[in-house]
Amino acid sequence: HIDQAQPQSPDPQRPERLLRMAFQGINKGTEN
């Protein structure tokens, strides 16, 4: 299902995880 989700990206989980980590960091920074 990963290939169907984003066939253009060889590893969609990698950028997705980085984006999530970045968003979480920003959210935590703004919250605190």
Beta strands, then each sheet from edge to edge (+ up, - down):
end
